């Protein structure tokens, strides 16, 4: 007859199985629904990139490209992103924390290099890319990820000073201001807005003094308004956004917005059918990048748009759930980083969708995981791999294991 011996699990004694074998926890090692949501969004995005770009070779600008050029490159980018994500997942969260300041500084250097003539690549009047021969690399996308890690690490290191201006809030504000200066010189106001939201969100979650937070938030709004009003191009775009259907605006500054709205109107509830969009036929510029949601709305209707929104909502919700869980088991850096990734994906998705739907002025921000582009999708996947790593370590620690 087997003897039943007690064993200790999570600080409480439980009876051992009668056959002497330890029971294994039924908890999965990773968040399977989150992984599937990310994979489905990327694959869905690839289909829509193909649909949105298939007619581009008919225009003189892309006359040398084949119909499947963009979808092939997107498939390659997704493959690279999956490899990069697998590597990132293998790195422990504490190693990411140690490396955060150095990664932040290295990305600052890359942002400076972009501004040097001969190194930075000028596209459509913006100097935002570094040429890596095979594809063009956008350092501002990298900064979105590393500002998450740096702000989370900073908040943990300076926790006792977070209620003071000089030692707590001000150094981080100056770092973000320097990043903003470099981004405005490119110029890339959209990326600057996302990075400010990430940093401010993490500082708020980290317990920064509410008075200072409110004051700085008000000052930032004033700065953004001043930047827009002092720039003739941005000011003209804002006024055109407020009245997009005026003939002069519809044919000029609001051209993209009006055709995006026409695409949504044509799609109605169920859409005109996959591949049947008219607006992508050289009416709607950048349909495969910034305005991919408009093509989804036209071809798959409101149902397709709502499904897309729901999947992004699930990713952001899980990021905050994972962050809350990490903080509950005293993994503060991991918790803030997870929530920061949720803020990043959520804010960029909201801005892109808001621009497509006419809720926000036109800005050049892609739809995460879906829009065509190499740097964006690779960095998105690395960030989400770090989120999965945080979730994995949470599960290991809750089992009583070690990471």
C-alpha positions as CSV (number, residue, x, y, z in Angstrom):
1,X,0.0,0.0,0.0
2,X,1.4,3.4,-1.0
3,X,2.1,5.9,1.8
4,X,0.6,9.4,1.2
5,X,3.1,12.1,2.1
6,X,2.4,15.8,2.2
7,X,4.2,18.2,-0.1
8,X,4.3,21.9,0.0
9,X,3.0,24.0,-3.0
10,X,2.8,27.8,-2.9
11,X,3.3,27.9,0.9
12,X,0.5,25.5,1.7
13,X,0.6,21.8,2.4
14,X,-1.2,19.5,0.0
15,X,-1.4,15.7,0.0
16,X,0.9,14.0,-2.5
17,X,-0.7,11.7,-5.1
18,X,-1.1,8.1,-4.0
19,X,1.2,6.9,-6.7
20,X,4.0,9.2,-5.6
21,X,4.0,11.2,-8.9
22,X,3.7,15.0,-8.8
23,X,0.7,16.5,-10.5
24,X,1.5,19.0,-13.2
25,X,-0.3,22.3,-13.3
26,X,-2.9,22.6,-16.1
27,X,-2.0,26.3,-16.5
28,X,-0.6,26.8,-20.0
29,X,2.9,28.2,-20.4
30,X,1.7,31.1,-22.6
31,X,-1.4,33.1,-23.5
32,X,-2.8,31.1,-26.4
33,X,-5.7,33.5,-27.3
34,X,-3.2,36.4,-27.4
35,X,-0.9,34.6,-29.7
36,X,-3.7,33.6,-32.1
37,X,-5.1,37.2,-32.1
38,X,-1.7,38.5,-33.1
39,X,-1.2,35.9,-35.8
40,X,-4.7,36.4,-37.3
41,X,-4.2,40.1,-37.4
42,X,-0.9,39.8,-39.3
43,X,-2.3,37.2,-41.7
44,X,-5.5,39.3,-42.2
45,X,-3.3,42.4,-42.7
46,X,-1.3,40.5,-45.4
47,X,-4.4,39.6,-47.3
48,X,-5.6,43.2,-47.2
49,X,-2.2,44.6,-48.2
50,X,-2.4,42.4,-51.2
51,X,-5.9,43.6,-52.0
52,X,-5.0,47.3,-51.5
53,X,-1.7,47.2,-53.5
54,X,-2.6,44.9,-56.4
55,X,-3.4,47.8,-58.7
56,X,-0.4,50.0,-57.8
57,X,1.8,48.8,-60.7
58,X,-0.8,50.4,-63.1
59,X,0.5,53.8,-61.9
60,X,3.7,55.4,-63.3
61,X,5.3,55.6,-59.8
62,X,5.1,51.8,-59.4
63,X,5.3,50.8,-63.1
64,X,8.4,48.6,-62.5
65,X,6.7,46.5,-59.7
66,X,4.7,43.4,-60.1
67,X,1.2,43.0,-58.7
68,X,2.4,40.7,-55.9
69,X,5.5,42.8,-55.0
70,X,4.1,44.3,-51.8
71,X,2.5,41.2,-50.5
72,X,5.7,39.2,-51.0
73,X,7.7,41.7,-49.1
74,X,5.1,41.8,-46.4
75,X,5.3,38.0,-46.1
76,X,9.1,38.3,-45.8
77,X,8.7,41.0,-43.1
78,X,6.3,38.8,-41.2
79,X,8.8,35.9,-41.4
80,X,11.6,38.1,-40.0
81,X,9.3,39.5,-37.4
82,X,8.5,36.0,-36.2
83,X,12.2,35.1,-35.9
84,X,12.9,38.3,-34.0
85,X,10.0,37.7,-31.7
86,X,11.2,34.2,-31.0
87,X,14.6,35.5,-30.0
88,X,13.1,38.3,-27.9
89,X,10.9,35.8,-26.1
90,X,14.0,33.9,-25.0
91,X,15.4,37.0,-23.2
92,X,14.5,37.2,-19.5
93,X,12.5,40.3,-18.3
94,X,15.3,41.3,-15.9
95,X,17.7,41.3,-18.8
96,X,15.5,43.7,-20.7
97,X,15.4,45.9,-17.6
98,X,19.2,46.0,-17.3
99,X,19.5,46.8,-21.0
100,X,16.8,49.4,-21.2
101,X,18.9,52.5,-20.7
102,X,21.5,51.4,-23.2
103,X,18.9,50.5,-25.8
104,X,17.3,53.9,-25.3
105,X,20.6,55.7,-25.8
106,X,21.4,53.6,-28.9
107,X,18.1,54.5,-30.4
108,X,18.8,58.2,-29.7
109,X,22.0,57.8,-31.7
110,X,20.0,56.3,-34.6
111,X,17.6,59.2,-34.5
112,X,20.5,61.6,-34.8
113,X,22.0,59.6,-37.7
114,X,18.7,59.9,-39.6
115,X,19.2,63.7,-39.7
116,X,22.7,63.5,-41.3
117,X,22.6,64.0,-45.0
118,X,23.8,61.0,-46.9
119,X,22.7,58.6,-44.0
120,X,19.1,59.5,-43.6
121,X,16.7,58.6,-46.5
122,X,14.3,61.3,-47.6
123,X,10.9,60.0,-48.6
124,X,7.9,62.3,-49.4
125,X,9.7,65.3,-47.7
126,X,10.5,63.4,-44.4
127,X,13.9,62.2,-43.4
128,X,12.8,59.2,-41.2
129,X,14.7,56.2,-42.5
130,X,18.1,54.7,-42.5
131,X,19.0,52.5,-45.6
132,X,20.0,48.9,-44.7
133,X,20.3,48.0,-48.4
134,X,17.7,45.2,-48.1
135,X,15.1,47.5,-46.6
136,X,14.8,50.9,-45.0
137,X,14.9,51.0,-41.2
138,X,12.8,53.6,-39.2
139,X,14.4,54.3,-35.8
140,X,11.3,56.1,-34.5
141,X,9.5,52.7,-34.5
142,X,12.3,51.3,-32.4
143,X,12.0,54.2,-30.0
144,X,8.3,53.4,-29.4
145,X,9.4,50.0,-27.9
146,X,12.5,51.2,-26.0
147,X,10.7,54.2,-24.5
148,X,8.3,51.6,-22.9
149,X,11.3,49.7,-21.4
150,X,13.2,52.8,-20.4
151,X,10.2,54.6,-18.8
152,X,9.3,51.4,-16.9
153,X,12.9,51.0,-15.7
154,X,13.1,54.7,-14.8
155,X,9.9,54.6,-12.8
156,X,11.1,51.5,-10.8
157,X,14.6,53.1,-10.1
158,X,13.2,56.4,-9.1
159,X,10.1,55.2,-7.3
160,X,11.0,57.1,-4.0
161,X,11.4,60.3,-6.0
162,X,8.3,60.1,-8.2
163,X,6.5,62.8,-6.1
164,X,9.4,65.3,-6.6
165,X,9.8,67.4,-9.7
166,X,13.6,67.7,-9.9
167,X,14.6,64.1,-9.1
168,X,11.5,62.3,-10.3
169,X,9.5,63.7,-13.1
170,X,11.8,66.3,-14.7
171,X,14.7,64.0,-15.9
172,X,12.2,61.8,-17.7
173,X,10.5,64.8,-19.2
174,X,13.8,66.2,-20.5
175,X,14.6,62.8,-22.1
176,X,11.3,62.7,-23.9
177,X,11.6,66.3,-24.9
178,X,15.0,65.5,-26.5
179,X,13.4,62.6,-28.4
180,X,10.6,64.9,-29.5
181,X,13.1,67.5,-30.8
182,X,14.8,64.9,-33.0
183,X,11.4,63.6,-34.2
184,X,10.2,67.1,-35.1
185,X,13.4,67.7,-37.1
186,X,12.5,64.7,-39.3
187,X,9.6,65.7,-39.1
188,X,7.4,63.0,-37.5
189,X,4.8,64.6,-35.2
190,X,2.7,61.4,-35.1
191,X,5.5,59.3,-33.7
192,X,6.3,62.0,-31.1
193,X,2.7,62.0,-30.0
194,X,2.7,58.2,-29.5
195,X,6.0,58.3,-27.6
196,X,4.7,61.1,-25.3
197,X,1.5,59.1,-24.6
198,X,3.6,56.0,-23.7
199,X,6.0,57.8,-21.4
200,X,3.2,59.9,-19.7
201,X,1.0,56.8,-19.3
202,X,3.8,54.7,-17.6
203,X,4.7,57.6,-15.3
204,X,1.1,58.0,-14.3
205,X,0.7,54.3,-13.6
206,X,4.0,54.4,-11.7
207,X,2.6,56.9,-9.2
208,X,3.9,60.2,-10.4
209,X,2.7,63.3,-8.5
210,X,-0.8,64.1,-9.8
211,X,-0.3,67.9,-9.7
212,X,2.9,67.7,-11.7
213,X,1.4,65.2,-14.1
214,X,-1.6,67.4,-14.8
215,X,0.6,70.5,-15.2
216,X,3.0,68.8,-17.6
217,X,0.0,67.2,-19.5
218,X,-1.5,70.7,-20.0
219,X,1.9,72.1,-21.1
220,X,2.3,69.3,-23.6
221,X,-1.1,70.0,-25.1
222,X,-0.1,73.7,-25.4
223,X,3.2,72.7,-27.1
224,X,1.3,70.5,-29.6
225,X,-1.1,73.2,-30.4
226,X,1.7,75.7,-30.8
227,X,3.6,73.3,-33.2
228,X,0.5,73.0,-35.3
229,X,-0.3,76.7,-35.4
230,X,3.3,77.8,-36.1
231,X,3.6,75.3,-39.0
232,X,1.7,76.6,-42.1
233,X,1.5,73.0,-43.6
234,X,0.1,71.5,-40.3
235,X,-2.2,74.5,-39.8
236,X,-3.6,74.2,-43.3
237,X,-4.1,70.4,-42.8
238,X,-6.0,71.0,-39.6
239,X,-8.3,73.6,-41.0
240,X,-8.9,71.3,-44.0
241,X,-9.8,68.5,-41.7
242,X,-12.4,70.7,-40.0
243,X,-14.1,71.2,-43.4
244,X,-13.0,68.3,-45.6
245,X,-15.8,68.5,-48.2
246,X,-15.1,72.1,-49.3
247,X,-14.0,71.8,-52.9
248,X,-10.6,73.3,-52.4
249,X,-9.9,71.1,-49.4
250,X,-11.3,67.9,-51.0
251,X,-9.0,68.3,-53.9
252,X,-5.9,69.2,-51.8
253,X,-5.2,68.8,-48.1
254,X,-8.3,66.6,-47.4
255,X,-8.0,64.5,-50.5
256,X,-7.0,61.3,-48.5
257,X,-9.6,61.9,-45.8
258,X,-12.5,62.4,-48.2
259,X,-11.7,59.3,-50.2
260,X,-11.3,57.3,-47.0
261,X,-14.8,58.4,-46.0
262,X,-16.1,57.5,-49.4
263,X,-14.6,54.1,-49.0
264,X,-16.4,53.5,-45.7
265,X,-19.6,54.8,-47.1
266,X,-19.4,52.4,-50.1
267,X,-18.8,49.5,-47.8
268,X,-21.9,50.0,-45.6
269,X,-22.6,46.9,-43.4
270,X,-21.1,43.9,-45.2
271,X,-18.8,45.6,-47.8
272,X,-18.6,45.3,-51.6
273,X,-16.5,42.1,-51.4
274,X,-12.9,41.2,-50.9
275,X,-10.8,42.6,-53.8
276,X,-13.7,44.8,-55.1
277,X,-12.7,48.1,-53.7
278,X,-12.8,51.1,-56.1
279,X,-11.0,53.6,-53.9
280,X,-7.8,51.6,-54.0
281,X,-7.6,52.1,-57.8
282,X,-5.4,55.2,-57.5
283,X,-8.1,57.3,-55.7
284,X,-7.0,56.7,-52.1
285,X,-3.2,57.3,-51.7
286,X,-1.3,55.0,-49.3
287,X,-4.2,52.6,-49.2
288,X,-1.8,49.7,-48.3
289,X,-0.1,51.6,-45.4
290,X,-1.8,54.4,-43.5
291,X,-5.3,53.9,-44.9
292,X,-5.6,50.1,-44.9
293,X,-8.6,50.3,-42.6
294,X,-10.5,52.3,-45.2
295,X,-10.0,49.4,-47.7
296,X,-11.2,47.0,-45.0
297,X,-14.3,49.1,-44.5
298,X,-15.0,49.3,-48.2
299,X,-14.5,45.6,-49.0
300,X,-15.7,44.0,-45.8
301,X,-18.0,46.7,-44.4
302,X,-18.7,47.7,-40.9
303,X,-18.6,44.0,-39.8
304,X,-14.9,43.7,-41.0
305,X,-14.0,47.0,-39.2
306,X,-15.7,45.9,-35.9
307,X,-13.9,42.5,-36.0
308,X,-10.6,44.3,-36.5
309,X,-11.3,46.7,-33.6
310,X,-12.4,43.8,-31.4
311,X,-9.1,41.9,-32.0
312,X,-7.0,45.0,-31.2
313,X,-9.2,45.6,-28.1
314,X,-8.4,42.0,-26.9
315,X,-4.6,42.5,-27.3
316,X,-4.7,45.8,-25.3
317,X,-6.9,44.3,-22.7
318,X,-4.6,41.3,-22.2
319,X,-1.6,43.6,-22.0
320,X,-3.2,45.4,-19.1
321,X,-4.3,42.1,-17.5
322,X,-0.8,40.7,-17.7
323,X,0.6,44.0,-16.3
324,X,-1.8,44.0,-13.4
325,X,-0.9,40.3,-12.7
326,X,2.8,41.1,-12.7
327,X,2.4,44.0,-10.3
328,X,0.3,41.8,-8.0
329,X,3.3,39.4,-7.6
330,X,5.8,42.3,-7.1
331,X,7.2,42.3,-10.6
332,X,6.8,46.1,-11.0
333,X,9.0,46.6,-14.0
334,X,7.4,43.8,-15.8
335,X,3.9,45.1,-14.9
336,X,4.7,48.6,-16.1
337,X,6.3,47.4,-19.3
338,X,3.3,45.2,-20.1
339,X,0.9,48.1,-19.6
340,X,3.2,50.3,-21.6
341,X,3.1,47.9,-24.5
342,X,-0.7,48.0,-24.2
343,X,-0.7,51.8,-24.3
344,X,1.6,51.8,-27.3
345,X,-0.5,49.4,-29.4
346,X,-3.7,51.0,-28.2
347,X,-2.8,54.6,-28.8
348,X,-1.3,54.0,-32.3
349,X,-4.3,51.9,-33.3
350,X,-6.7,54.6,-32.0
351,X,-4.9,57.3,-33.9
352,X,-4.7,55.3,-37.2
353,X,-8.4,54.4,-37.0
354,X,-9.4,57.9,-35.9
355,X,-7.6,59.3,-39.0
356,X,-9.2,56.8,-41.3
357,X,-12.7,57.5,-39.9
358,X,-12.2,61.3,-39.9
359,X,-12.2,61.6,-36.1
360,X,-8.6,63.0,-36.1
361,X,-6.5,65.1,-38.5
362,X,-4.5,63.1,-41.0
363,X,-1.2,61.8,-39.7
364,X,1.2,59.2,-41.1
365,X,0.8,56.4,-38.6
366,X,0.4,52.8,-39.7
367,X,-2.1,50.3,-38.3
368,X,0.0,48.0,-36.0
369,X,0.6,44.4,-37.2
370,X,-1.5,45.0,-40.4
371,X,-0.2,47.9,-42.5
372,X,2.6,47.3,-45.1
373,X,6.0,48.1,-43.7
374,X,9.1,46.2,-42.4
375,X,10.3,48.1,-39.3
376,X,6.8,48.6,-37.9
377,X,5.7,45.0,-38.0
378,X,9.1,43.7,-36.8
379,X,9.1,46.0,-33.8
380,X,5.4,45.3,-33.0
381,X,6.2,41.6,-32.9
382,X,9.2,42.1,-30.7
383,X,7.2,44.2,-28.3
384,X,4.4,41.6,-28.1
385,X,7.0,38.8,-27.6
386,X,8.2,40.7,-24.6
387,X,4.6,40.9,-23.4
388,X,4.3,37.1,-23.8
389,X,7.6,36.7,-21.9
390,X,6.2,38.7,-19.0
391,X,3.1,36.5,-19.0
392,X,5.2,33.4,-19.2
393,X,7.3,34.5,-16.2
394,X,4.1,35.4,-14.3
395,X,2.8,31.9,-14.8
396,X,6.1,30.4,-13.7
397,X,6.3,32.4,-10.5
398,X,2.6,31.7,-9.7
399,X,3.4,28.0,-9.9
400,X,6.2,28.5,-7.4
401,X,8.9,28.1,-10.1
402,X,11.9,30.3,-11.0
403,X,12.7,32.3,-14.1
